[in-house]
Each structure stands twice: as structure tokens, then as C-alpha cells.
Amino acid sequence: MLLQMQNITKEFPGVKALESVSFDLHAGECHALVGENGAGKSTLMKILSGVYPHGSYRGEILIDGQIQRFYNVSDAELAGIAIIFQELSLIKELSVAENIFLGNFPSKFGLVDWRLMNEKTEELLEELHLDVSPQTLVGDLTIGKQQLVEIAKALSKNARILVLDEPTSALTEAETEHLFKILKKLKARGVGLIYISHKLDEVFSISDRITILRDGQTITTKKTGEFSKNEVISLMVGRALENIFTRAPSQPGREVLRVENLSLYDAFIPEKKVLENISFSLFEGEVLGVAGLMGAGRSELLMAIFGAWQGKKLGKIFINGKQVNIKSPIDAIQAGIGFVTEDRKRYGLILEKDILENSTLASLKNISGKFLTNRVRELATVEELMQSLRIKASSASTITANLSGGNQQKVVLGKWLLTQPKILLLDEPTRGIDIGSKQEIYSQIDRLAKQGIAILLVSSELPELLGLSDRILVLHEGRLSACLSKLEASAEKIMIAATGYGNTL
């Protein structure tokens, strides 16, 4: 056995990310690791690669039967482990050769041996059938060729275990086919591949075995041929749906938001399309869920509506039947849109400021006036907000960084409620908070919908989407693959559409 990960348990404050997970890999094998977002795949691989050092988790890692202790990424690389993440780690301003040998330049008399480095690069590129010059700037290559440069970089370090995380997310069909040919050659050389992907067709095409993770636990491992695609999907989403808040069916009112043929392009890779021809309507008092796997374009959709997308944007947006041109978050706020972002600490809060200052960030002019701050009115408004949202803190002057994750999330939600939005965009509103705070957020969402606010809800938790949504849109690789009513939606139907295995449109 090339690799064994035995009884791996990893905990973060208040969250057990992995519980007694075991995973193994043979030389010359492609072992697929699949599961929903949040299942624990990335955490397990970060342990394997030394990102989470020995001592921060329980369990053992063995290579060729020998126990390994990785205290950093370099330790893992020396043991023959290389990971190619979905977001490539290349430096576009450097050449292909410089990227491949970065941190490990061949030298002669204390100087970089450029001739030797270029020769070694040519050998690696020839092995991967990549017809580019070692001196070519990485930024001038297509995404598919950059992916192969990442593999060349791993091979330059004599990697025996290669982890590929969503390796085809930005590749064309031809580039994917070429990548698979390379991977099969690496398998023939005895390299062990760990393949992480939500694309089940690829998983069944390239892998020898499949391990399914769910909620931080190993569900099963079998040979790929012993699975059906439907069985994999059922095992991925097979969580019990009890103890989840369920809204009663609502009667949506008039159309508040309409999106027509929305297409987005990557800000840094102009030829890469992130969303393609997305069209839908959102109605007064409706909770419209948005499902999809990582990289499907869910957060990007909300950012585009809110005017926060930095790349090229095509299509039309209508509010109350009137076409609007939202170029910035200020335009969105003025149009009656609020946005609770996925990363509350980075984009939603100023952690060193208190509750009062954070809560009034987006609505200070409305509360205090255009020229002078009315501290009395401001304080009274925030105290009333804290009471209605059940924010647990001694006073409005409590520093936000000292609050629990759930209370921080309530402050973010409260900030947007003070703008009196007609449309509320919620991106993973319960991520990283305890079950009690989740239930309170669910109650607030239900209350806001009953008040007539139109809500667009992105969540990776299928029970959450199923319990809260009146309808559910499903995105797959930037395209709309399904629109399900509350009555017809199920975890299995959502996952089938999200993986591209089925399309109901």
C-alpha cells in the first residue's frame, strides 16, 4: 500500500470536521474522493499535504508502511506528495521554467543554472506533450496548459502521490481529454492519484476506486465498477432531514427581480465564462434557493446582482419591472438590495468596531441624517435591532470580534435590515454557526419573507435549502440546470442536476 490515512479526526472550535476517517491509495491507482461541499474532502487533503501540521489532528499517515509526521508543506513534498488545487498557484509574470522550479532552482557556483533548468523543463514538457517554450510566460498560456505546468511542477519534485482538486473545472473538453491521457500515463508509471471532483462522469471514467465522505465521516469505499451513479449521489446526500426548520408554503406576490440572460466573465481570465445565460424571476415574499456544487457560480450570481462583480457582465436586470444598471454596491443599496456575504469576517464586518458601528454602516444617512450623526437615535435603533434579532451581547458597544459566530452573523443580517431592503441576497447565511443560532436565522428568514421581502438564498446545506425555499434553482458549471418547486424538490433531484447527470430544463 502506497498511502494509508488511518482514523483521521480533525476538530475546529465547535466543529468536528473529520471523525475517524480512513483512506488508502495503491501505487498506480486513481482513487476518487467525493462528497458534498463541507463533507471534509479539503480538510483531509490539507492534513495529507502538511497544511494542517502533525499534532493538530488525531490519527496516522503511513507511506510504504512507515508512519509520517508532516509539520509543514515541505515535509509532505519531501515524502513525495503534491497537490494541485482548483485555484492554480502559478505566478503568471514568471516563465514556465521559473514556475516549475520555483524554490528549487538548479544552481552552479552559487548561481542559477538557467541552461540546466531549461533542459529539465523541456524534458518535463515533452513527457506531458506540452509544446511550449520553457521561457514562455505562464500568463500567456491557456488554463489547460497552465494545469499541465502545475503537473510538471509536481513531477519535478518526484511526486509519488498526486492530488488533483477539481482539475477540469476550467478546461475545455479537448483539454480534459488530454489531461486524462497524461493521468493514465502517470498511473502506468506507478504514481498514485487522488482525484477530487463533483463531475461524476469524470469520476467514473478515470478512477479505479471511489471513497464517499459525508459530514466528516467515511461512508464507504468500493471499486468504481461496483457503484452506479445514482448510488453515489444517494450516499453523498443521505443525511437525515429531521430537526431542520421548514417554512410553510407561501403565496408569493408580484415580481420584484428579473434576471435575463446574465453571463459573467472572469476578471483575470477574460476568456473564461463564469455564468452563461442565467434567467429567472424572484417574487415578493418568496425565498428562492440557489443550489450547486463548488465552482458552479452561486456566489458569483449574487455578486453580479449586487454590482460587486469585477469582470465583464452581460444581460439585463429588472427591479419592479424597470431595467436597472447596477454598476456598484452603492447602486444596489439605492435600488433596495441587501447582501449578506459568504465571508462575514472579511466582507461583512469590521471586527475591531462595535455592534453599533457595524450595524449602521450601510444605513447611517437614513438613521442620522446627511450631515450630523444623531447618536441617540442611532443607539435606540441598534438596541431595538439587537432585541429583535436576539443578539447576545452586554450592549451595542460590544466589540464585534468578541461575539460568537452566530451573533456576528446576526449583526451582518441586521446591518442590511436597517437599509429596509426589498430584495435580500443571502450567501451561506448559516455557515460556521451553531444549531441554535441557525434556527434563529431560519426564523428571521421566515419572518422577513412574510413581511414581503424577496430573498435569494445560496446554501451548500441541502436540508437548509429544502426547508426554507419556495423554489430552488440549481446551477451546474455556470449554467442553470434545474428549477424545482418546493413540492418536487428533493436532495437527490438537486444533486443529480448539480452534478450534470440530469437536466430538468
C-alpha positions, 0 to 999 in steps of 0.5 A: 500500500502506497498511502494509508490515512488511518482514523483521521479526526480533525476538530475546529472550535465547535466543529468536528470536521473529520471523525475517524476517517480512513483512506488508502491509495495503491501505487498506480491507482486513481482513487476518487474522493467525493462528497458534498461541499463541507463533507471534509474532502479539503480538510483531509487533503490539507492534513495529507499535504502538511497544511494542517501540521502533525499534532493538530489532528488525531490519527496516522499517515503511513507511506510504504508502511512507515508512519509520517509526521508532516509539520509543514508543506515541505515535509509532505513534498519531501515524502513525495506528495503534491497537490494541485488545487482548483485555484492554480498557484502559478505566478503568471509574470514568471516563465514556465521554467521559473514556475516549475522550479520555483524554490528549487532552482538548479544552481552552479557556483552559487548561481542559477543554472538557467541552461540546466533548468531549461533542459529539465523543463523541456524534458518535463514538457515533452513527457506531458506533450506540452509544446511550449517554450520553457521561457514562455510566460505562464500568463500567456498560456491557456488554463489547460496548459497552465494545469499541465505546468502545475503537473510538471511542477509536481513531477519535478519534485518526484511526486509519488502521490498526486492530488488533483482538486477539481482539475477540469473545472476550467478546461475545455473538453479537448483539454480534459481529454488530454489531461486524462491521457497524461493521468493514465500515463502517470498511473502506468508509471506507478504514481498514485492519484487522488482525484477530487471532483463533483463531475461524476462522469469524470469520476467514473471514467478515470478512477479505479476506486471511489471513497464517499465522505459525508459530514466528516465521516467515511461512508464507504469505499468500493471499486468504481465498477461496483457503484452506479451513479445514482448510488453515489449521489444517494450516499453523498446526500443521505443525511437525515432531514429531521430537526431542520426548520421548514417554512410553510408554503407561501403565496408569493406576490408580484415580481420584484427581480428579473434576471435575463440572460446574465453571463459573467466573465472572469476578471483575470481570465477574460476568456473564461465564462463564469455564468452563461445565460442565467434567467429567472424571476424572484417574487415578493415574499418568496425565498428562492434557493440557489443550489450547486456544487463548488465552482458552479457560480452561486456566489458569483450570481449574487455578486453580479446582482449586487454590482460587486462583480469585477469582470465583464457582465452581460444581460439585463436586470429588472427591479419592479419591472424597470431595467436597472444598471447596477454598476456598484454596491452603492447602486444596489443599496439605492435600488433596495438590495441587501447582501449578506456575504459568504465571508462575514469576517472579511466582507461583512464586518469590521471586527475591531468596531462595535455592534453599533458601528457595524450595524449602521454602516450601510444605513447611517444617512437614513438613521442620522441624517446627511450631515450630523450623526444623531447618536441617540437615535442611532443607539435606540435603533441598534438596541431595538435591532439587537432585541429583535434579532436576539443578539447576545451581547452586554450592549451595542458597544460590544466589540464585534470580534468578541461575539460568537459566530452566530451573533456576528452573523446576526449583526451582518443580517441586521446591518442590511435590515436597517437599509429596509431592503426589498430584495435580500441576497443571502450567501451561506447565511448559516455557515460556521454557526451553531444549531441554535443560532441557525434556527434563529436565522431560519426564523428571521428568514421566515419572518422577513419573507412574510413581511414581503421581502424577496430573498435569494438564498445560496446554501451548500446545506441541502436540508437548509435549502429544502426547508426554507425555499419556495423554489430552488434553482440549481446551477451546474458549471455556470449554467442553470440546470434545474428549477424545482418547486418546493413540492418536487424538490428533493436532495437527490433531484438537486444533486443529480442536476448539480452534478450534470447527470440530469437536466430538468430544463 
